[in-house]
């Protein structure tokens, strides 16, 4: 420890807490000084997560660079409120790791429940809780009263900070500095006792808060930091509480009589317009003063209007710039542009507010649009801020792969990503609402309509929703002490199969906490040979002949990916001597999207080579290159993010887990491939009974060629609702490829899932009845599953029609609500299923969940190219 007074500069987004450091002798050998650009050997950068964080990232980056230039030791403090903000921890941890990756000069300190007993003004989150308990006469605690607080006096905290700065080997490390734990119930009774002693008031304890066991886990983390620093707090909250309450009680009494402050502009306008005693003066002088005042007012209004227009316009430009920079992966530039946008927006909004009375007088509707504009900027800025944090966390995840030194907590990271993406999703919903017709100024509305990113806003919302679901399985794949074995299907989407295409290769990956242990590629014939060899060795040691097994190609034909994966896993487990934890089905479209995102010059060559007889080897080689780049952190995050979003959004990937709890998480996600009945679309608000139906049509092609013989494949689904039944008609139309000439036939098998009970009415091939001799029907849960084999010829246009009928169990009554969920087959690339709803002429749609084209007694809609639902409510037509 130093033997003379040492100066430590401090800066914080909590000015009240900063003042407590500056104005009090918290340590006899330390003097804290405000950071004004001077050179000091030590610096503290304190971030209160309950305060404004608008410019904090940029300020921290600038501080770090300044400390590096001047060889200054830096302590960065993250002060939490009542609850933990895990994603902010990850965000700042990753930022500091990036800034100090060559030579770290920071110590990162996490803390909560710091309190001070010097000032009557509350300056920390815990101070504020004490103050609110006094003023509101209510003390809020958790339901069980078992949530822990870790009260820590400011002088004890100061000593811990000093130790992190002065002890050797602390640079680049993180510490949790906490006081001794006390339950919220115990603290509440202490507060109640001291408040009643000081003020004779009897506060009420409300046990209605959320139980938060996560906070209680901090006890062990705090003890670890105490051992590393050889530090223990000396003061106890029990001894300081009475003095604190006395301070705040006096402060709250004074606050009740404190005069209200007004801003300078308000005082100026009050001075101009307030009545004054009449004085004898000449008429010309009075007119002159009035004229001058009027001119001055007009000049001020014009000036403020100009500032408002310029600042708001520049704010929008900076916001657009920040979005583009973020999409390109330029995070630091994007943060800087976002901060500029926020500053300009604040200037524009502050200059507009005094003009609101005039604006309301001229056009109340325009005033509302301007306020909506600022809300639009706020939500967009918030989304972008969350995107920055998400980017940092996702990059942290990417960099942890195959990194021996990485100690990433994937559970915390998953939770943080989930929280951040959820906030982005909520903001996108608000942006979508605000930017709908007539809610914002017309110039911005026109600009948004011509903006490609905005046009894809609905898709972006859906992609964010999918990413939220993906974050839940990150710990299942990357966490845990055991290795994870993942089987990946590398499929050719040119030849349709239920899981996304004909399988070229099976890739077996073995991971251990994100580190790649082994990777092995197998062809189907190689695996079949291994299975046969294993069976042969087993039969030699057995007195009984083993039953013949199904071939691997047959097991992968099951349209329900979960059931298919269970069978494949069981089939290969003994052969590979490996228990499969995950099976992932992907296809060549993933590689094509990666090449497209990277603007690779070989994309056209790859597409051509892929269709040749040796195409599977080309596919395997490119896939392996990208796999190596992924585990070597050599793929840019924007490219990876956009590719994953596109792949999930287009239903081109399926995932299965052998773990029951993980598979339960996956079941209702579009990428699970599990065929289950879906409930009614949430957009139907009718109180009537809702009929919900789920259908799936998938196709399997057996072809000797690698290429798709059709130039176009379109799927349409017609639903006819009658009083006694619901009839479904699928039409699959194939347009022949003129450049493809072959007289050989193609064996197609169609797998149709319809609600049970049902009947198969017709199967037509080019308008002619097809034999149903080979058709089989099985019942799986609440579905009837039809397996329909057909032989078709690729040298002519072909139309396949399949008709079924399901009787309705409910009595036909109005209002009638109906919801259809349509599964999308991976590997298909059309723009989406064309859905046609036919209903009785005496009814009329009252509630519809998506836009549609209307005809008499008919609704038409093109479903998006992924598993989706559509719902509506029909009622009597009174027109």
Rosetta blueprint (number, residue, H / E / L):
1 X L
2 X L
3 X L
4 X L
5 X L
6 X E
7 X E
8 X E
9 X E
10 X E
11 X E
12 X E
13 X L
14 X L
15 X H
16 X H
17 X H
18 X H
19 X H
20 X H
21 X H
22 X H
23 X H
24 X L
25 X L
26 X L
27 X L
28 X L
29 X L
30 X E
31 X E
32 X E
33 X E
34 X E
35 X L
36 X L
37 X L
38 X L
39 X L
40 X L
41 X L
42 X E
43 X E
44 X E
45 X E
46 X E
47 X E
48 X E
49 X L
50 X L
51 X L
52 X L
53 X L
54 X L
55 X L
56 X H
57 X H
58 X H
59 X H
60 X H
61 X H
62 X H
63 X H
64 X H
65 X H
66 X H
67 X H
68 X H
69 X H
70 X L
71 X L
72 X L
73 X E
74 X E
75 X E
76 X E
77 X E
78 X E
79 X E
80 X E
81 X L
82 X L
83 X L
84 X L
85 X L
86 X H
87 X H
88 X H
89 X H
90 X H
91 X H
92 X H
93 X H
94 X H
95 X H
96 X H
97 X H
98 X H
99 X H
100 X L
101 X L
102 X L
103 X L
104 X L
105 X L
106 X E
107 X E
108 X E
109 X E
110 X E
111 X E
112 X E
113 X L
114 X E
115 X E
116 X L
117 X L
118 X L
119 X L
120 X L
121 X L
122 X L
123 X L
124 X L
125 X H
126 X H
127 X H
128 X H
129 X H
130 X H
131 X H
132 X H
133 X H
134 X H
135 X H
136 X H
137 X L
138 X E
139 X E
140 X E
141 X E
142 X E
143 X L
144 X L
145 X L
146 X L
147 X L
148 X E
149 X E
150 X L
151 X L
152 X E
153 X E
154 X H
155 X H
156 X H
157 X H
158 X H
159 X H
160 X H
161 X H
162 X H
163 X H
164 X H
165 X H
166 X H
167 X L
168 X L
169 X L
170 X L
171 X L
172 X L
173 X L
174 X E
175 X E
176 X E
177 X E
178 X L
179 X L
180 X L
181 X L
182 X E
183 X E
184 X H
185 X H
186 X H
187 X H
188 X H
189 X H
190 X H
191 X H
192 X H
193 X H
194 X H
195 X H
196 X H
197 X H
198 X H
199 X H
200 X L
201 X L
202 X L
203 X L
204 X E
205 X E
206 X E
207 X E
208 X E
209 X E
210 X L
211 X L
212 X L
213 X H
214 X H
215 X H
216 X H
217 X L
218 X H
219 X H
220 X H
221 X H
222 X H
223 X H
224 X H
225 X H
226 X H
227 X H
228 X H
229 X H
230 X L
231 X L
232 X L
233 X L
234 X L
235 X L
236 X L
237 X H
238 X H
239 X H
240 X H
241 X H
242 X H
243 X H
244 X H
245 X H
246 X H
247 X H
248 X H
249 X H
250 X H
251 X H
252 X H
253 X H
254 X H
255 X H
256 X H
257 X H
258 X L
259 X L
260 X L
261 X L
262 X L
263 X L
264 X H
265 X H
266 X H
267 X H
268 X H
269 X H
270 X H
271 X H
272 X H
273 X H
274 X L
275 X L
276 X L
277 X L
278 X L
279 X L
280 X L
281 X L
282 X L
283 X H
284 X H
285 X H
286 X H
287 X H
288 X H
289 X H
290 X H
291 X H
292 X H
293 X H
294 X H
295 X H
296 X H
297 X H
298 X H
299 X H
300 X H
301 X H
302 X H
303 X H
304 X H
305 X H
306 X H
307 X H
308 X H
309 X H
310 X H
311 X H
312 X H
313 X H
314 X H
315 X H
316 X H
317 X H
318 X H
319 X H
320 X H
321 X H
322 X H
323 X H
324 X H
325 X H
326 X H
327 X H
328 X L
329 X L
330 X L
331 X H
332 X H
333 X H
334 X H
335 X H
336 X H
337 X H
338 X H
339 X H
340 X H
341 X H
342 X H
343 X H
344 X H
345 X H
346 X H
347 X H
348 X H
349 X H
350 X H
351 X H
352 X H
353 X H
354 X L
355 X L
356 X H
357 X H
358 X H
359 X H
360 X H
361 X H
362 X H
363 X H
364 X H
365 X H
366 X H
367 X H
368 X H
369 X H
370 X H
371 X H
372 X H
373 X H
374 X H
375 X H
376 X H
377 X H
378 X H
379 X H
380 X H
381 X H
382 X H
383 X H
384 X H
385 X H
386 X H
387 X H
388 X H
389 X H
390 X H
391 X H
392 X H
393 X H
394 X H
395 X H
396 X H
397 X H
398 X H
399 X H
400 X H
401 X L
402 X L
403 X L
404 X L
405 X L
406 X L
407 X L
408 X L
409 X L
410 X H
411 X H
412 X H
413 X H
414 X H
415 X H
416 X H
417 X H
418 X H
419 X H
420 X H
421 X H
422 X H
423 X H
424 X H
425 X H
426 X H
427 X H
428 X H
429 X H
430 X H
431 X H
432 X H
433 X H
434 X H
435 X L
436 X L
437 X L
438 X L
439 X L
440 X L
441 X L
442 X H
443 X H
444 X H
445 X H
446 X H
447 X H
448 X H
449 X H
450 X L
451 X L
452 X H
453 X H
454 X H
455 X H
456 X L
457 X H
458 X H
459 X H
460 X H
461 X H
462 X H
463 X H
464 X H
465 X H
466 X H
467 X H
468 X H
469 X H
470 X H
471 X H
472 X L
473 X L
474 X H
475 X H
476 X H
477 X H
478 X H
479 X L
480 X L
481 X L
482 X L
483 X L
484 X E
485 X E
486 X E
487 X E
488 X E
489 X E
490 X E
491 X E
492 X E
493 X L
494 X L
495 X L
496 X L
497 X L
498 X L
499 X L
500 X L
501 X L
502 X E
503 X E
504 X E
505 X E
506 X E
507 X E
508 X E
509 X E
510 X E
511 X E
512 X E
513 X L
514 X L
515 X E
516 X E
517 X E
518 X E
519 X E
520 X E
521 X E
522 X E
523 X L
524 X H
525 X H
526 X H
527 X H
528 X H
529 X H
530 X H
531 X H
532 X H
533 X H
534 X H
535 X H
536 X H
537 X H
538 X H
539 X H
540 X H
541 X L
542 X L
543 X L
544 X L
545 X L
546 X L
547 X L
548 X L
549 X L
550 X L
551 X L
552 X H
553 X H
554 X H
555 X H
556 X L
557 X L
558 X L
559 X L
560 X L
561 X H
562 X H
563 X H
564 X H
565 X H
566 X H
567 X H
568 X H
569 X H
570 X H
571 X H
572 X H
573 X H
574 X H
575 X H
576 X H
577 X L
578 X L
579 X L
580 X L
581 X L
582 X E
583 X E
584 X E
585 X E
586 X E
587 X E
588 X H
589 X H
590 X H
591 X H
592 X H
593 X H
594 X H
595 X H
596 X H
597 X H
598 X L
599 X L
600 X L
601 X L
602 X L
603 X H
604 X H
605 X H
606 X H
607 X H
608 X H
609 X H
610 X H
611 X L
612 X L
613 X L
614 X L
615 X H
616 X H
617 X H
618 X H
619 X H
620 X H
621 X H
622 X H
623 X H
624 X H
625 X H
626 X H
627 X H
628 X H
629 X H
630 X H
631 X H
632 X L
633 X L
634 X L
635 X L
636 X L
637 X H
638 X H
639 X H
640 X H
641 X H
642 X H
643 X H
644 X H
645 X H
646 X H
647 X H
648 X H
649 X H
650 X L
651 X L
652 X L
653 X L
654 X E
655 X E
656 X E
657 X E
658 X L
659 X L
660 X H
661 X H
662 X H
663 X H
664 X H
665 X H
666 X H
667 X L
668 X L
669 X L
670 X H
671 X H
672 X H
673 X L
674 X L
675 X L
676 X L
677 X L
678 X L
679 X L
680 X L
681 X L
682 X L
683 X L
684 X L
685 X L
686 X L
687 X L
688 X L
689 X L
690 X E
691 X E
692 X E
693 X E
694 X E
695 X E
696 X E
697 X E
698 X E
699 X E
700 X E
701 X E
702 X E
703 X L
704 X L
705 X L
706 X L
707 X L
708 X L
709 X L
710 X E
711 X E
712 X E
713 X E
714 X E
715 X E
716 X E
717 X E
718 X E
719 X E
720 X E
721 X E
722 X L
723 X L
724 X L
725 X E
726 X E
727 X E
728 X E
729 X E
730 X E
731 X E
732 X E
733 X E
734 X E
735 X E
736 X E
737 X L
738 X L
739 X L
740 X L
741 X L
742 X L
743 X L
744 X L
745 X E
746 X E
747 X E
748 X E
749 X E
750 X E
751 X E
752 X E
753 X E
754 X E
755 X E
756 X L
757 X L
758 X L
759 X E
760 X E
761 X E
762 X E
763 X E
764 X E
765 X E
766 X L
767 X L
768 X E
769 X E
770 X L
771 X L
772 X L
773 X L
774 X L
775 X L
776 X E
777 X E
778 X E
779 X E
780 X E
781 X L
782 X L
783 X E
784 X E
785 X E
786 X E
787 X E
788 X E
789 X E
790 X E
791 X E
792 X E
793 X E
794 X L
795 X L
796 X L
797 X L
798 X E
799 X E
800 X E
801 X E
802 X E
803 X E
804 X E
805 X E
806 X E
807 X E
808 X L
809 X L
810 X L
811 X L
812 X L
813 X L
814 X L
815 X L
816 X E
817 X E
818 X E
819 X E
820 X E
821 X E
822 X E
823 X L
824 X L
825 X L
826 X L
827 X L
828 X L
829 X L
830 X L
831 X L
832 X L
833 X L
834 X E
835 X E
836 X E
837 X E
838 X E
839 X L
840 X L
841 X L
842 X L
843 X E
844 X E
845 X E
846 X E
847 X E
848 X E
849 X L
850 X L
851 X L
852 X L
853 X E
854 X E
855 X E
856 X L
857 X L
858 X E
859 X E
860 X E
861 X E
862 X E
863 X L
864 X L
865 X L
866 X L
867 X L
868 X E
869 X E
870 X E
871 X E
872 X E
873 X E
874 X E
875 X E
876 X E
877 X L
878 X L
879 X L
